[in-house]
Amino acid sequence: MKKTALITGASSGIGYEYSKIFASHGYDLVLVARNEEKLKAVKAELEGQHDISAFVIAKDLSQKDAAQEIFEQTEHEGIEVNVLVNDAGFGDYGRYADADWKKQYDMVQVNVLALMQLTKLFLPQMLQRKEGKILNMASIAAFSTGPYMSVYYASKSFVLSFSDSLATELKGSGVTVTAVCPGPTDTGFEKVAGSGTRKLFDTTKRATPDKVALFAYRAMMRGTIIAIPGLKYKVTAVGQRFLPKSIVRAIALKLQSED
Ligand SMILES: NC(=O)c1ccc[n+]([C@@H]2O[C@H](COP(=O)([O-])OP(=O)(O)OC[C@H]3O[C@@H](n4cnc5c(N)ncnc54)[C@H](OP(=O)(O)O)[C@@H]3O)[C@@H](O)[C@H]2O)c1
């Protein structure tokens, strides 16, 4: 029987690449993001190329009822979700003191609460079937201090910690949870976050979203709990644990500063 992957953030960047990968492996899709036109274009493209069907749900995940409404829509359509990909997310660059409150609030809604709620809603069915996969987008930011992007870094630390704990809780249940932790990746992220002038983005060669998505897909299929694409970032994540926190903070401040 055909399996279905629900992918948030499917309209662009890494989420769009996930959609292509799942379609190429024969998964039906539920495509979620705000931009309905883009989602319809992804649907048309992938249905044209593969023997799959894609269902579009245009939804703003910063709205507190969004996750519940997505769940109800899949129920109404009789769609069984086998894989949940919580990809949608965004950042915001600048001093927290000067930040727009609504944007910080929405970031937590999208990056944290929608991910938590979609997981809460789809998990019981997966457990009942003794089969399911959840792929959560964290970031290399989850491991470190993030001045000028404090809420974003904290949101990704949450995603990593939550996913790790949940994966452990679900051991032996047939449901796996994978947290993906990429470094800077060439997508629309920087533009939305206004972070392109940071040294981190200026001095780092960005990964391509197709490679990040394929790495994450394979890690999810293996049931890896924490997946960090690229040796450099694996070393970064592990290395930070052994360095004095004062040094980690100083490096973070340098990388996060504007040129
Ligand atoms: N790019 C990087 O350097 C990088 C590194 C590590 C982790 N990540 C994480 O990777 C994930 C994907 O980001 P990306 O790099 O692919 O950036 P992107 O190209 O900007 O894609 C973000 C996706 O999230 C969706 N989204 C944003 N706000 C939304 C909302 N309120 N409601 C519903 N959907 C929303 C966007 O769709 P609409 O605009 O159509 O709503 C879009 O499909 C994010 O969680 C990000 O934090 C990115």
The ligand as a Gaussian input file, in Angstrom:
#p B3LYP/6-31G(d) Opt

LIG

0 1
 N       18.886000      27.457000       5.348000
 C       19.646000      27.244000       6.406000
 O       20.788000      27.731000       6.515000
 C       19.144000      26.327000       7.508000
 C       20.080000      25.722000       8.379000
 C       19.620000      24.900000       9.393000
 C       18.263000      24.655000       9.550000
 N       17.372000      25.244000       8.702000
 C       15.938000      24.979000       8.907000
 O       15.427000      24.349000       7.755000
 C       14.017000      24.570000       7.666000
 C       13.659000      24.983000       6.241000
 O       14.218000      26.245000       5.970000
 P       14.865000      26.629000       4.565000
 O       16.306000      26.854000       4.786000
 O       14.450000      25.659000       3.521000
 O       14.225000      28.072000       4.345000
 P       13.104000      28.591000       3.311000
 O       13.563000      28.361000       1.913000
 O       12.831000      29.987000       3.751000
 O       11.850000      27.656000       3.595000
 C       11.044000      27.808000       4.735000
 C        9.743000      27.061000       4.517000
 O        8.932000      27.210000       5.693000
 C        7.651000      27.704000       5.307000
 N        7.118000      28.583000       6.333000
 C        7.715000      29.680000       6.882000
 N        6.882000      30.291000       7.717000
 C        5.712000      29.575000       7.686000
 C        4.455000      29.713000       8.323000
 N        4.190000      30.741000       9.144000
 N        3.478000      28.809000       8.059000
 C        3.712000      27.778000       7.214000
 N        4.888000      27.591000       6.581000
 C        5.872000      28.483000       6.812000
 C        7.907000      28.477000       4.002000
 O        6.734000      28.496000       3.193000
 P        5.758000      29.765000       2.959000
 O        6.612000      30.996000       2.905000
 O        5.069000      29.424000       1.679000
 O        4.840000      29.740000       4.109000
 C        8.955000      27.605000       3.339000
 O        8.360000      26.557000       2.634000
 C       13.702000      25.625000       8.732000
 O       13.149000      24.983000       9.864000
 C       15.066000      26.215000       9.073000
 O       15.110000      26.731000      10.380000
 C       17.790000      26.065000       7.674000

